[in-house]
């Protein structure tokens, strides 16, 4: 009997570092067997600013995960989420002649056109992280999603190029090296989050993925591929800061109140209750109403969702998104946030819980683990190797391209 395989995910978010380990049995069934979290000390919005503290944060999350999973897993494949304001997006196009039209378009032809789409000039401090083809064009015929085997003499591609800062990427690698995690791949967090909470049908129908983390990530998927993504510099951290000011308390206390008693709509609270709040001046606890807390939170939630809706409308891909809006990230745990989003976006909204893989209920019900679970799926299903090229990917590309379209 084949030995069970383990896959590791490390999500470096704005408000926490999460580690998840999953096990795939001999029958191909994957389930989460451990998870851990830690404060993102040493990181600022996903970017390393202190190597020692960053390594310690990831180490803390890994140790919790190892304790739950029972055993170390530093040698297993690890998929690391990357995000931040340094991420940029460019459109790339290319065209190549088909080598042997009578035999149909081959994986080598696909390799050639995708490599050609990457031949753009970038500053020395930037590099291409992912290349996501949005459509292929065969002899002028647009909308081709899988060109392999088709007859044609000219193959074109339109692709989304995802660019990252070399410094940010290398420093994440250095954190992993310090922890002796050598077998690792980087995956854009917004893409990973989709695989944590959505199905292929959602991608085909059209969906907005809204990750309400420390900052807010807006992504649009249509016809099976990512079409648009933007990072907004406001998120759940700003909600916590508003609570700090509004209730005159400390940041840790405000974060706890937001998570335990917070609501995105003051009118949703039918039965008001008094909650104890530590005063920032050290005068001792005071009593405030839960409805007052919600009235502090609601304006910021409305602002974030309104900014996100404006980005969707400006993108040019906002029409006909039949799968609606999916909310993920820690901010999606606020009571009533989906109702506010429905009012602002004017389309169906649902909470994206990472239950695509079986695992502990406290994790699968928490939208904040969407990215980590998505990273696991990317690794287990081979998506990280085919859709998200890393150095050395294009060697032996034939099998990889076939898996791309499987």
PEMOPE-V933314 format. One record per residue. N is the residue number from 0. RES is the residue in one small letter. SS is DSSP state (alpha for helix, beta for strand, coil for the rest). PSI is psi as a letter, one per 20 degrees, with the letter a starting at -180 (* if undefined). BURIAL is # if it has 16 or more other ideal C-beta (glycine too) atoms within 10 Angstrom, else .. Layout:
BEGIN
n,res,ss,psi,burial
N,RES,SS,PSI,BURIAL
N,RES,SS,PSI,BURIAL
END
This chain:
BEGIN
n,res,ss,psi,burial
0,x,coil,p,.
1,x,coil,q,.
2,x,coil,q,.
3,x,coil,q,.
4,x,beta,q,#
5,x,beta,q,#
6,x,beta,p,#
7,x,beta,p,#
8,x,beta,p,#
9,x,beta,o,#
10,x,beta,o,#
11,x,beta,n,#
12,x,coil,a,#
13,x,coil,h,#
14,x,coil,i,#
15,x,coil,q,#
16,x,beta,p,#
17,x,beta,p,#
18,x,beta,p,#
19,x,beta,p,#
20,x,beta,p,#
21,x,beta,q,#
22,x,beta,p,#
23,x,beta,o,#
24,x,coil,a,.
25,x,coil,h,.
26,x,coil,i,.
27,x,coil,j,.
28,x,coil,p,.
29,x,beta,p,#
30,x,beta,q,.
31,x,beta,p,#
32,x,beta,i,#
33,x,beta,q,#
34,x,beta,q,#
35,x,beta,q,#
36,x,beta,r,#
37,x,beta,q,#
38,x,coil,q,.
39,x,coil,l,#
40,x,coil,p,#
41,x,coil,i,#
42,x,beta,q,#
43,x,beta,o,.
44,x,coil,l,#
45,x,coil,i,#
46,x,beta,p,#
47,x,beta,p,#
48,x,coil,i,.
49,x,coil,o,.
50,x,alpha,g,.
51,x,alpha,g,.
52,x,alpha,h,#
53,x,alpha,g,#
54,x,alpha,h,#
55,x,alpha,h,#
56,x,alpha,g,#
57,x,alpha,h,#
58,x,alpha,g,#
59,x,alpha,g,#
60,x,alpha,h,#
61,x,alpha,g,#
62,x,alpha,g,.
63,x,alpha,g,#
64,x,alpha,g,#
65,x,alpha,h,#
66,x,alpha,g,.
67,x,alpha,g,#
68,x,alpha,h,#
69,x,coil,m,.
70,x,coil,q,.
71,x,coil,q,.
72,x,coil,k,#
73,x,coil,h,.
74,x,coil,i,.
75,x,coil,q,#
76,x,beta,p,#
77,x,beta,p,#
78,x,beta,o,#
79,x,beta,p,#
80,x,beta,p,#
81,x,beta,p,#
82,x,coil,a,#
83,x,coil,r,#
84,x,coil,i,.
85,x,coil,i,#
86,x,coil,p,#
87,x,beta,r,.
88,x,beta,p,#
89,x,beta,q,.
90,x,beta,p,.
91,x,beta,q,#
92,x,beta,q,.
93,x,beta,q,#
94,x,beta,q,.
95,x,beta,q,#
96,x,beta,q,.
97,x,coil,p,#
98,x,coil,g,.
99,x,coil,n,.
100,x,alpha,h,#
101,x,alpha,h,.
102,x,alpha,i,.
103,x,coil,r,.
104,x,coil,p,#
105,x,coil,r,#
106,x,alpha,h,#
107,x,alpha,h,.
108,x,alpha,g,#
109,x,alpha,g,#
110,x,alpha,g,#
111,x,alpha,g,#
112,x,alpha,h,#
113,x,alpha,h,#
114,x,alpha,h,.
115,x,alpha,h,#
116,x,alpha,i,#
117,x,coil,i,.
118,x,coil,m,.
119,x,coil,q,.
120,x,coil,p,.
121,x,coil,q,.
122,x,coil,q,.
123,x,coil,h,.
124,x,coil,j,.
125,x,beta,q,#
126,x,beta,q,.
127,x,beta,p,#
128,x,beta,g,#
129,x,beta,q,#
130,x,beta,o,#
131,x,beta,o,#
132,x,beta,p,#
133,x,beta,h,#
134,x,beta,q,#
135,x,beta,q,#
136,x,beta,p,#
137,x,beta,o,#
138,x,coil,l,.
139,x,coil,i,.
140,x,beta,o,.
141,x,beta,r,.
142,x,beta,j,.
143,x,beta,p,#
144,x,coil,h,.
145,x,coil,n,.
146,x,coil,i,#
147,x,coil,p,#
148,x,coil,i,.
149,x,coil,q,#
150,x,coil,p,.
151,x,coil,q,#
152,x,coil,i,.
153,x,beta,p,.
154,x,beta,p,#
155,x,beta,q,#
156,x,beta,q,#
157,x,beta,p,#
158,x,beta,q,#
159,x,beta,o,#
160,x,beta,p,#
161,x,beta,p,#
162,x,beta,q,#
163,x,beta,q,#
164,x,beta,p,#
165,x,alpha,g,.
166,x,alpha,g,.
167,x,alpha,g,#
168,x,alpha,g,#
169,x,alpha,h,.
170,x,alpha,h,#
171,x,alpha,g,#
172,x,alpha,h,.
173,x,alpha,h,.
174,x,alpha,g,#
175,x,alpha,g,#
176,x,alpha,h,.
177,x,alpha,h,.
178,x,coil,j,#
179,x,coil,k,.
180,x,coil,n,#
181,x,coil,h,.
182,x,coil,n,.
183,x,beta,q,#
184,x,beta,q,#
185,x,beta,p,#
186,x,beta,p,#
187,x,beta,p,#
188,x,alpha,h,#
189,x,alpha,h,#
190,x,alpha,g,#
191,x,alpha,g,#
192,x,alpha,h,#
193,x,alpha,g,#
194,x,alpha,i,#
195,x,alpha,h,#
196,x,alpha,i,#
197,x,coil,r,#
198,x,coil,r,.
199,x,alpha,h,.
200,x,alpha,h,.
201,x,alpha,g,#
202,x,alpha,h,#
203,x,alpha,g,#
204,x,alpha,h,#
205,x,coil,p,#
206,x,beta,q,#
207,x,beta,p,#
208,x,beta,o,#
209,x,beta,o,#
210,x,beta,o,#
211,x,beta,m,#
212,x,coil,b,#
213,x,coil,h,#
214,x,coil,r,#
215,x,beta,p,#
216,x,beta,p,#
217,x,beta,p,#
218,x,beta,q,#
219,x,beta,p,#
220,x,beta,p,#
221,x,beta,q,#
222,x,coil,k,.
223,x,coil,i,#
224,x,beta,r,#
225,x,beta,p,#
226,x,beta,h,#
227,x,beta,q,#
228,x,beta,q,#
229,x,beta,q,#
230,x,beta,p,#
231,x,beta,p,#
232,x,coil,k,.
233,x,coil,q,#
234,x,coil,b,#
235,x,alpha,h,#
236,x,alpha,h,#
237,x,alpha,h,#
238,x,alpha,g,#
239,x,alpha,g,#
240,x,alpha,h,.
241,x,alpha,h,#
242,x,alpha,h,#
243,x,alpha,g,#
244,x,alpha,g,.
245,x,alpha,h,#
246,x,alpha,i,#
247,x,coil,l,#
248,x,coil,a,#
249,x,coil,r,.
250,x,alpha,g,.
251,x,alpha,h,.
252,x,alpha,g,#
253,x,alpha,g,#
254,x,alpha,g,#
255,x,alpha,g,#
256,x,alpha,g,#
257,x,alpha,g,#
258,x,alpha,h,.
259,x,alpha,h,.
260,x,alpha,i,#
261,x,coil,q,#
262,x,beta,q,#
263,x,coil,i,#
264,x,coil,o,#
265,x,alpha,h,#
266,x,alpha,i,.
267,x,alpha,h,.
268,x,coil,o,#
269,x,coil,g,.
270,x,coil,o,.
271,x,coil,q,.
272,x,coil,q,.
273,x,beta,p,.
274,x,beta,q,#
275,x,beta,p,.
276,x,beta,p,#
277,x,beta,p,#
278,x,coil,p,.
279,x,coil,h,.
280,x,coil,i,.
281,x,coil,j,.
282,x,coil,j,.
283,x,coil,r,.
284,x,beta,q,.
285,x,beta,r,.
286,x,beta,p,.
287,x,beta,q,#
288,x,beta,q,.
289,x,alpha,h,#
290,x,alpha,h,#
291,x,alpha,g,#
292,x,alpha,g,#
293,x,alpha,h,#
294,x,alpha,h,#
295,x,alpha,h,#
296,x,alpha,g,#
297,x,alpha,g,#
298,x,alpha,h,.
299,x,alpha,h,#
300,x,alpha,g,#
301,x,alpha,h,#
302,x,alpha,g,.
303,x,alpha,g,#
304,x,alpha,h,#
305,x,alpha,g,.
306,x,alpha,g,#
307,x,alpha,g,#
308,x,alpha,h,#
309,x,alpha,h,.
310,x,alpha,g,#
311,x,alpha,g,#
312,x,alpha,h,.
313,x,alpha,h,.
314,x,alpha,h,#
315,x,coil,j,.
316,x,coil,j,#
317,x,coil,i,#
318,x,coil,q,.
319,x,coil,k,.
320,x,coil,n,#
321,x,coil,h,.
322,x,coil,i,#
323,x,coil,b,#
324,x,beta,p,#
325,x,beta,p,#
326,x,beta,p,#
327,x,beta,a,#
328,x,coil,r,#
329,x,alpha,h,#
330,x,alpha,h,#
331,x,alpha,i,#
332,x,alpha,i,#
333,x,coil,p,#
334,x,beta,p,.
335,x,coil,j,#
336,x,alpha,h,#
337,x,alpha,h,#
338,x,alpha,g,.
339,x,alpha,g,#
340,x,alpha,h,#
341,x,alpha,g,#
342,x,alpha,h,.
343,x,alpha,g,#
344,x,alpha,h,#
345,x,coil,k,.
346,x,coil,r,#
347,x,coil,q,.
348,x,beta,p,#
349,x,beta,q,#
350,x,beta,p,#
351,x,coil,n,#
352,x,coil,p,#
353,x,coil,m,#
354,x,coil,k,#
355,x,coil,i,#
356,x,coil,p,#
357,x,beta,q,.
358,x,coil,a,#
359,x,coil,p,#
360,x,alpha,h,.
361,x,alpha,i,.
362,x,alpha,g,#
363,x,alpha,i,#
364,x,coil,i,.
365,x,coil,o,#
366,x,alpha,i,#
367,x,alpha,i,#
368,x,alpha,j,#
369,x,alpha,g,#
370,x,alpha,g,#
371,x,alpha,g,#
372,x,alpha,h,#
373,x,alpha,h,#
374,x,alpha,h,#
375,x,alpha,g,#
376,x,alpha,g,#
377,x,alpha,g,#
378,x,alpha,g,#
379,x,alpha,h,#
380,x,coil,j,.
381,x,coil,j,.
382,x,alpha,h,#
383,x,alpha,h,#
384,x,alpha,h,#
385,x,alpha,g,#
386,x,coil,h,#
387,x,coil,m,#
388,x,coil,q,#
389,x,coil,r,.
390,x,coil,p,.
391,x,coil,i,.
392,x,coil,h,#
393,x,coil,i,.
394,x,coil,p,.
395,x,coil,l,.
396,x,alpha,i,#
397,x,alpha,g,.
398,x,alpha,h,.
399,x,alpha,g,#
400,x,alpha,h,#
401,x,alpha,g,.
402,x,alpha,h,.
403,x,alpha,g,#
404,x,coil,j,.
405,x,coil,*,.
END
